Amino acid sequence: MQISPAARRYSVFGAAAVLLLAAAIAVASRASTEPSAAATPTPTPIPIRANPVIGAFQGLGVWVDLYDTSAWAHPAAAVADMAAHGVRTLYLETSNFNRSVPFVDKAGVIAFLDAADVSHVQVVAWYLPGFINPSLDVKRSMAAIAFRTPAGNRFAGFGLDIESSAVADASLRTTRLNAESASLRRAAGQAYPLAAIIPQPRGLVNNPAYWPGFPYQNLAATYDVMMPMTYFSWHTHGTNGALQIVNQNIDLIRQNVGDTHVPIHVIGGIAQESTREATLGFVRSVREKGIIGASFYTWPGITKGQWKLLSQIRPNPVEDPAMPLALGPAELGNIPGSDTTHPNEVVYHVGGKPGDRVLSLTGYDLGTGEVGVYVNWTLVTTLAAGPAGAWGSSVTVPIPDALLSDTQPNTVDIVALTGATWGIRNVSLSKP
């Protein structure tokens, strides 16, 4: 069972929740193979939400829960630090179903919202429902959505933290979740940004008794963004391990929703328990999959080394096609009149490649030093400038054997180093 550090401290769960959590982790650790996109049959798709409002969930975010006392003691200083590290969105817990009020620290919420307005940081509220009293859950959620400070500042969106098993019957829990979600959407309005904060999908695979029949499709049709709680630090401290865990969670969401265009924002961490190496794997997965944004749980535990890596997370639109991609002729990038859904980078996956190779491609409107070529996230070169507003001639880039794995998958990463119009097409990798 995937329970956040904050949720594990709620007295309603007590020792039983700790035992359930331990059992889930034990099941995951005993699995002989990692869950993959092939682990669950592909469902018949329900259309995902049309025209999702994703602005509040794009790019880098951080989380503050009710137990982050250092943040609540000094909201303005906390927000200033977030802004200095390039954070676009703060995810702020307002309350949970085990509390007696909709705002545990109302003065603190006001201070966070007003400070965020000064620092140009968006704030998204989040609340943990228990599904015991659905009307209370909706009322508490709407209190956050409707809240305004005396200065007129409000939350930029709202996330429902879907993880409580206080209702033991998973079928009843799902029924109540779907009903609460529909009520929340009606009350908030079709244009209000809503996110479904969901359990780690690979955890649902490894521990099927926790929440059988988890309603991925209904959630994707109701909420603008899916936010999986991908706490890789519970399972690994290495780069490849974290990358694989995040990849699996993204793949499982896309498969279970039945649409690669579902907007996803991955929650990573837990910061206090994550190594620099695992954080690197998290960031690489986020970039290779081209998802709209990612965040770390929680702010007080983020280290200087983690901030440096997290700064590489950029705000993406919903990409079409979804990354990673196969090499080929498609025009990709930020190209007027063509593809504009890959403005930051295009990542290709290729199989093992023994020996030296030559990368060939054609660039669009490239400026000097604007676009870098990376192989397995090692910079090879920056592309030379080409004609303004037009496609240039085909260029070749030698790729030495030392940068390529002979037997494992490789990435070819074309990265916009500056925010400019650019594009590539006719990308291939061949022997010299």
C-alpha positions as MATLAB code, in Angstrom:
seq = 'MQISPAARRYSVFGAAAVLLLAAAIAVASRASTEPSAAATPTPTPIPIRANPVIGAFQGLGVWVDLYDTSAWAHPAAAVADMAAHGVRTLYLETSNFNRSVPFVDKAGVIAFLDAADVSHVQVVAWYLPGFINPSLDVKRSMAAIAFRTPAGNRFAGFGLDIESSAVADASLRTTRLNAESASLRRAAGQAYPLAAIIPQPRGLVNNPAYWPGFPYQNLAATYDVMMPMTYFSWHTHGTNGALQIVNQNIDLIRQNVGDTHVPIHVIGGIAQESTREATLGFVRSVREKGIIGASFYTWPGITKGQWKLLSQIRPNPVEDPAMPLALGPAELGNIPGSDTTHPNEVVYHVGGKPGDRVLSLTGYDLGTGEVGVYVNWTLVTTLAAGPAGAWGSSVTVPIPDALLSDTQPNTVDIVALTGATWGIRNVSLSKP';
ca = [
       0.000    0.000    0.000;
       1.364    3.387   -0.963;
       0.926    5.770    1.971;
       2.687    9.104    2.215;
       4.721    9.934    5.325;
       1.974   12.300    6.394;
      -0.723    9.664    5.987;
       1.251    7.142    8.015;
       1.041    9.507   10.984;
      -2.760    9.797   10.949;
      -4.034    8.102   14.107;
      -7.043    6.630   12.308;
      -4.725    4.122   10.653;
      -2.570    3.387   13.704;
      -0.643    0.156   13.934;
      -2.844   -1.549   11.324;
      -1.709    0.874    8.643;
       1.934    0.306    9.515;
       1.423   -3.452    9.190;
      -0.344   -3.048    5.835;
       2.456   -0.819    4.582;
       5.103   -3.294    5.715;
       3.254   -6.135    4.008;
       3.033   -4.207    0.754;
       6.737   -3.396    0.770;
       7.542   -7.014    1.566;
       5.465   -8.206   -1.386;
       7.257   -5.754   -3.662;
      10.694   -6.801   -2.431;
       9.933  -10.505   -2.947;
       8.767  -10.052   -6.540;
      11.067  -11.936   -8.877;
      10.548   -9.437  -11.676;
       9.563   -5.794  -11.766;
       6.001   -5.052  -12.937;
       5.858   -3.814  -16.482;
       3.310   -2.365  -18.840;
       2.487   -5.954  -19.792;
       1.452   -6.859  -16.240;
      -2.166   -5.704  -16.655;
      -4.492   -6.296  -19.627;
      -5.207   -3.207  -21.688;
      -8.723   -1.961  -20.811;
     -11.280   -0.607  -23.230;
     -10.533    3.125  -23.152;
     -12.847    5.744  -21.710;
     -12.056    9.122  -23.275;
      -9.698   11.135  -21.117;
     -10.687   14.626  -20.079;
     -10.864   16.910  -23.100;
      -8.778   20.090  -23.015;
      -7.234   19.475  -19.587;
      -6.138   22.543  -17.640;
      -2.535   21.668  -16.766;
      -0.725   24.967  -16.201;
      -0.555   24.648  -12.421;
       1.004   21.186  -12.708;
       3.678   21.820  -15.331;
       7.357   21.916  -14.466;
       9.053   21.646  -11.087;
       7.051   21.459   -7.874;
       7.585   20.704   -4.175;
       5.301   19.472   -1.417;
       4.570   20.656    2.098;
       2.452   18.473    4.388;
       0.942   19.236    7.767;
       3.995   17.891    9.562;
       6.621   20.076    7.864;
       6.902   22.358   10.877;
       9.898   24.309    9.561;
       7.876   25.378    6.528;
       4.743   26.307    8.481;
       6.822   28.297   10.980;
       8.225   30.539    8.235;
       6.035   30.400    5.105;
       7.539   33.474    3.430;
      11.094   32.201    3.823;
      10.091   28.748    2.600;
       8.423   30.151   -0.530;
      11.376   32.442   -1.229;
      13.700   29.423   -1.106;
      11.418   27.485   -3.455;
      11.334   30.353   -5.923;
      15.123   30.712   -5.779;
      15.412   27.061   -6.858;
      13.079   27.440   -9.818;
       9.954   25.913   -8.277;
       6.813   26.757  -10.250;
       4.254   25.157   -7.917;
       3.944   24.450   -4.207;
       1.590   21.612   -3.246;
       0.225   22.528    0.194;
      -1.797   20.222    2.454;
      -4.811   21.951    3.973;
      -6.309   19.157    6.099;
      -7.312   15.482    6.127;
     -10.377   13.445    6.979;
      -9.114   12.772   10.517;
      -9.016   16.476   11.433;
     -11.887   18.529   12.797;
     -11.425   21.578   10.562;
     -10.939   22.216    6.824;
      -7.752   24.201    7.491;
      -5.434   22.898   10.200;
      -3.405   26.123   10.068;
      -5.534   28.770    8.389;
      -3.113   31.596    9.203;
      -0.312   29.553    7.672;
      -2.327   28.941    4.509;
      -2.888   32.678    4.180;
       0.810   33.355    4.687;
       1.808   30.753    2.082;
      -0.633   32.057   -0.528;
       0.307   35.699   -0.046;
       4.053   34.949   -0.078;
       3.665   32.803   -3.178;
       1.920   35.638   -4.975;
       4.908   37.892   -4.281;
       7.397   35.225   -5.411;
       5.359   34.189   -8.477;
       4.949   30.617   -7.249;
       1.631   28.858   -7.842;
       0.040   27.006   -4.930;
      -2.105   23.887   -5.335;
      -4.075   22.685   -2.306;
      -4.317   18.995   -1.440;
      -6.527   17.050    0.935;
      -6.620   13.404    2.054;
     -10.161   11.979    2.030;
     -11.086    8.855    4.007;
     -14.190    7.941    1.941;
     -15.939    7.289    5.270;
     -18.026   10.459    4.989;
     -18.144   11.433    1.294;
     -20.053   14.665    1.867;
     -17.417   15.787    4.376;
     -14.629   14.970    1.934;
     -16.272   17.066   -0.781;
     -17.044   19.892    1.638;
     -13.426   20.012    2.852;
     -12.132   19.938   -0.724;
     -14.433   22.730   -1.829;
     -13.408   24.823    1.179;
      -9.862   24.832   -0.197;
     -10.984   25.527   -3.763;
     -13.158   28.462   -2.690;
     -10.661   29.898   -0.211;
      -9.273   33.402   -0.688;
      -6.918   35.347    1.534;
      -7.836   38.862    2.692;
      -5.459   40.071   -0.049;
      -7.465   38.139   -2.640;
      -5.038   35.296   -3.321;
      -6.341   31.777   -3.953;
      -5.159   28.306   -4.846;
      -4.237   27.692   -8.497;
      -5.660   24.168   -8.372;
      -6.590   21.283   -6.126;
      -5.400   17.702   -5.697;
      -7.322   14.846   -4.071;
      -4.920   12.510   -2.256;
      -6.371    9.091   -3.132;
      -4.786    6.472   -0.876;
      -6.756    5.858    2.313;
      -8.009    2.322    2.973;
     -10.039    3.378    6.001;
     -12.986    1.912    4.066;
     -11.818   -1.694    3.901;
     -14.138   -2.790    1.070;
     -12.237   -1.749   -2.071;
     -15.358   -1.895   -4.232;
     -17.231    0.459   -1.896;
     -14.141    2.660   -1.677;
     -14.034    2.912   -5.478;
     -17.738    3.707   -5.679;
     -17.335    6.497   -3.166;
     -14.180    7.789   -4.835;
     -15.927    8.004   -8.208;
     -18.951    9.711   -6.663;
     -16.813   12.179   -4.717;
     -14.780   12.938   -7.836;
     -17.898   13.601   -9.905;
     -19.327   15.852   -7.171;
     -16.045   17.700   -6.879;
     -15.872   18.314  -10.622;
     -19.455   19.596  -10.722;
     -18.913   21.891   -7.756;
     -15.515   23.196   -8.866;
     -16.584   23.718  -12.471;
     -15.274   22.359  -15.735;
     -12.482   24.947  -16.006;
     -11.001   24.491  -12.529;
      -7.685   22.543  -12.430;
      -8.091   19.264  -10.528;
      -5.506   16.539  -10.001;
      -5.878   12.929   -8.907;
      -3.002   12.094   -6.546;
      -2.877    8.328   -6.896;
      -1.049    5.384   -5.298;
       2.096    4.176   -6.982;
       0.798    1.989   -9.868;
       3.542   -0.608   -9.486;
       2.479   -0.923   -5.846;
      -1.059   -1.698   -6.981;
       0.387   -4.464   -9.158;
       2.620   -5.868   -6.433;
      -0.126   -5.728   -3.796;
      -3.393   -6.411   -5.672;
      -5.353   -6.858   -2.445;
      -4.849   -3.178   -1.540;
      -7.110   -1.656   -4.204;
      -8.362   -4.121   -6.833;
     -10.096   -2.474   -9.770;
      -8.469    0.902   -9.199;
     -10.470    3.300  -11.433;
      -7.724    4.774  -13.622;
     -10.046    5.562  -16.513;
     -12.756    7.292  -14.501;
     -10.137    9.426  -12.801;
      -8.487   10.388  -16.096;
     -11.891   11.375  -17.466;
     -12.654   13.551  -14.424;
      -9.341   15.089  -13.378;
      -6.999   17.195  -15.477;
      -3.804   15.492  -14.283;
      -2.754   12.144  -12.795;
      -0.122   12.472  -10.042;
       1.374    9.115   -8.976;
       3.094    8.956   -5.569;
       6.317    7.477   -6.907;
       8.325    7.115   -3.733;
      11.283    5.267   -5.211;
      13.324    5.815   -2.040;
      11.342    2.997   -0.398;
      12.781    0.537   -2.905;
      16.100    1.759   -4.309;
      18.950    4.215   -3.868;
      20.524    3.820   -7.313;
      20.105    5.722  -10.565;
      18.941    2.827  -12.727;
      16.609    1.492  -10.056;
      14.852    4.838   -9.637;
      14.648    5.344  -13.398;
      13.043    1.932  -13.857;
      10.525    2.494  -11.051;
       9.426    5.871  -12.427;
       9.271    4.472  -15.965;
       7.067    1.585  -14.805;
       4.648    3.901  -13.025;
       4.274    6.156  -16.050;
       3.852    3.188  -18.388;
       1.243    1.577  -16.146;
      -0.815    4.773  -15.998;
      -0.742    5.157  -19.777;
      -1.688    1.523  -20.251;
      -4.461    1.403  -17.657;
      -5.961    4.671  -18.852;
      -5.620    3.433  -22.431;
      -4.163    6.688  -23.765;
      -0.550    7.898  -23.935;
      -1.771   11.498  -23.923;
      -3.040   11.431  -20.339;
      -1.334   14.326  -18.504;
       1.003   12.997  -15.794;
       2.932   14.813  -13.077;
       5.174   12.455  -11.087;
       5.710   12.911   -7.350;
       9.169   11.692   -6.359;
      11.112   11.153   -3.218;
      10.879   10.887   -0.350;
      13.438   13.712   -0.340;
      14.725   13.007    3.158;
      15.494    9.403    2.154;
      16.631    9.866   -1.465;
      20.216    9.723   -2.628;
      21.633   11.976   -5.287;
      21.969    8.950   -7.568;
      18.305    7.988   -7.224;
      17.231   11.591   -7.749;
      19.218   11.571  -11.000;
      17.312    8.476  -12.152;
      14.023   10.167  -11.271;
      14.885   13.263  -13.313;
      16.081   11.228  -16.289;
      12.851    9.240  -16.396;
      10.758   12.404  -16.211;
      12.700   13.846  -19.148;
      12.760   10.680  -21.240;
       9.005   10.231  -20.874;
       8.332   13.906  -21.623;
       5.666   14.267  -18.940;
       4.251   17.663  -18.031;
       6.077   18.076  -14.722;
       7.395   16.492  -11.545;
       7.887   17.307   -7.887;
       9.645   16.177   -4.710;
       8.068   15.224   -1.376;
       8.752   17.242    0.799;
      10.461   20.643    0.708;
      12.390   20.585    4.038;
      14.325   17.469    3.041;
      15.568   18.578   -0.376;
      19.357   18.900   -0.427;
      21.597   21.195   -2.454;
      22.593   18.277   -4.683;
      18.973   17.292   -5.259;
      17.996   20.872   -6.140;
      20.704   20.947   -8.808;
      19.250   17.866  -10.469;
      15.616   18.869  -10.023;
      16.319   22.165  -11.809;
      16.511   20.145  -15.051;
      12.744   19.460  -14.895;
      10.976   21.720  -17.364;
       7.307   22.532  -17.968;
       6.048   20.468  -20.897;
       2.782   20.474  -22.797;
       1.026   17.172  -23.424;
       3.318   15.734  -26.069;
       2.087   14.165  -29.284;
       3.528   11.660  -29.851;
       4.435   10.674  -26.314;
       8.110   10.061  -25.578;
      10.408    8.223  -25.731;
      10.374    7.799  -29.504;
      11.884    5.645  -32.201;
      14.306    7.242  -34.639;
      12.599    8.345  -37.812;
      11.538   11.101  -40.220;
       8.942   12.894  -38.037;
       9.241   16.655  -37.536;
       9.575   17.269  -33.807;
      10.375   20.247  -31.617;
       8.919   23.742  -31.447;
       8.185   24.296  -35.133;
       5.609   26.881  -36.280;
       2.999   25.202  -38.435;
       4.198   21.740  -37.426;
       4.963   20.080  -34.089;
       5.072   22.404  -31.080;
       4.515   19.764  -28.394;
       8.214   18.967  -27.822;
       9.605   22.448  -27.076;
      12.280   21.364  -24.596;
      13.764   18.137  -25.891;
      13.209   15.058  -27.997;
      14.367   11.746  -26.573;
      14.802    8.648  -28.726;
      15.284    5.124  -27.436;
      17.421    2.745  -29.478;
      18.626   -0.780  -28.781;
      22.151   -1.926  -28.060;
      24.680   -0.583  -30.573;
      28.180   -2.084  -30.642;
      30.841   -0.028  -32.359;
      31.042    3.575  -33.525;
      27.924    5.158  -35.045;
      26.951    8.257  -36.975;
      23.867   10.255  -36.055;
      22.197   12.008  -38.996;
      19.474   14.619  -38.795;
      18.091   17.780  -40.338;
      17.565   20.837  -38.167;
      15.039   23.682  -38.328;
      15.895   27.304  -37.505;
      18.887   26.358  -35.372;
      20.927   29.105  -33.749;
      24.477   28.831  -32.498;
      24.589   26.861  -29.263;
      20.799   26.484  -29.113;
      20.472   22.705  -29.434;
      22.651   20.017  -27.853;
      23.052   16.366  -28.831;
      23.394   13.935  -25.920;
      23.870   10.174  -25.923;
      22.848    8.485  -22.692;
      22.790   11.985  -21.202;
      26.398   12.733  -22.098;
      26.858   15.836  -24.241;
      28.362   15.010  -27.621;
      28.083   18.355  -29.387;
      25.917   21.388  -30.013;
      24.436   21.678  -33.480;
      25.723   24.331  -35.840;
      23.503   27.221  -36.832;
      21.285   26.847  -39.879;
      19.042   29.069  -41.982;
      16.605   31.211  -40.006;
      12.991   30.049  -40.209;
      13.798   27.141  -42.511;
      15.101   23.598  -42.654;
      18.829   23.276  -43.186;
      20.899   20.592  -44.820;
      21.395   17.177  -43.274;
      24.151   17.072  -40.652;
      26.074   14.165  -39.196;
      27.422   13.708  -35.685;
      29.998   10.965  -34.932;
      29.040    8.903  -31.872;
      31.983    6.987  -30.374;
      31.502    3.405  -29.253;
      32.393    4.367  -25.673;
      29.124    6.303  -25.314;
      26.902    3.432  -26.478;
      25.942    0.255  -24.693;
      26.399   -2.833  -26.830;
      23.539   -4.777  -25.269;
      21.352   -2.384  -23.256;
      18.962    0.285  -24.553;
      20.476    3.688  -25.331;
      19.018    7.169  -25.421;
      19.673    9.827  -28.027;
      18.649   13.149  -26.540;
      18.201   16.304  -28.610;
      17.891   19.141  -26.104;
      16.922   22.771  -26.584;
      19.494   24.625  -24.498;
      17.693   27.933  -24.911;
      14.008   28.721  -25.264;
      13.848   29.108  -29.005;
      12.056   27.977  -32.127;
      13.778   24.812  -33.282;
      13.129   21.400  -34.762;
      14.608   18.165  -36.092;
      13.585   15.508  -38.576;
      14.993   12.559  -40.512;
      16.915   11.275  -37.489;
      18.892    8.068  -37.980;
      21.806    6.193  -36.443;
      24.055    4.172  -38.737;
      27.487    2.604  -38.954;
      30.255    4.853  -40.302;
];
